Amino acid sequence: MSGPGDHQVADSIEPADVQTLTMARALNAGLRRAMESDPTVLVMGEDVGALGGVFRVTDGLAKDFGDERVIDTPLAESGIVGAAIGLAMRGYRPVCEIQFDGFIYPAFDQLVSQLAKMHYRTAGAVRVPVVVRVPYGGGIGAVEHHSESPEAYFAHTAGLRVVTCATPQDAHWMIQQAIASDDPVMFFEPKRRYWDKGSVDLRAASAPLDRARVVRSGERLTIAAYGPMVRTALDAATVAEHEGISIEVVDLRSLSPLDVPTLVASVERTRRLVVVHEAQTFLGMGAEIAARITEACFYQLEAPVLRVGGFHTPYPASRVEEDYLPDVDRVLEAADRVLAY
């Protein structure tokens, strides 16, 4: 099935085709465009209608598309996802919003036992094109179950695509690509980046949904990051540049499937890798990436693959979350260790 991700970048871009948007507004515009293009696209979740969502990502959609396509649901995540599965089996393309990352666990059985397996269970006869939007991560001064990073649970689950955006450009296009996909997609949105502004090309996606992208070229070290940590990695690379150290930054974008070839090509050039994510490092995405790169690049690596992430504790109280979250200093410390080999 073709989707927005199949569009080609135009040779010339009219000024009206490029806008500066926050990530939240870019997501809103992407949802709006998908709903305008396909009447089977529905948005459903807690307070997504009249309120426009707690982060206002769905603001104005209920007014323009009505309450039959923008559906305020009860506070029941299992019911939201279960209803979406049924709607998808009847030909709709539901987009569910889980209000906060920590609220997703009541829906866990529906996600991993039903949504992820329905296509396989029916020998390919049934598809369930459901998108589950999950605002995730910390940095907004909230309590633990509003600040978690549960992406590894779902990347571990066969049958689910798991993606995350880091910029308004990717937010705008990846949400459309996810909706156009016939596979179920877990769409993780870094909530502390909702208000970051960036340029959005309204005519063309920057990459296919399942591809990583080199967002900064470098020579001595690769930093692989995703979601909220891409900006942190780029900031660390800028600081390192002032010290004469050239760092390449790869935005993974897709966590399942992983775009291993793009990452391998980068590490073969730089011969060193640091993986950065906000979730705890124990059994996190960084562990899988480190294993894959060690297998593929063993003879090219000049140092062990290092990981920078959250600590193996429940998410702390907001007054100390800045000590928990990876920052530029922790990324640079890992870079120094890798470069010292």
Order of alpha helices (4+ residues) and beta strands (2+ residues): beta-alpha-beta-alpha-beta-alpha-beta-alpha-beta-alpha-beta-alpha-beta-beta-beta-beta-alpha-beta-beta-alpha-beta-alpha-beta-alpha-alpha
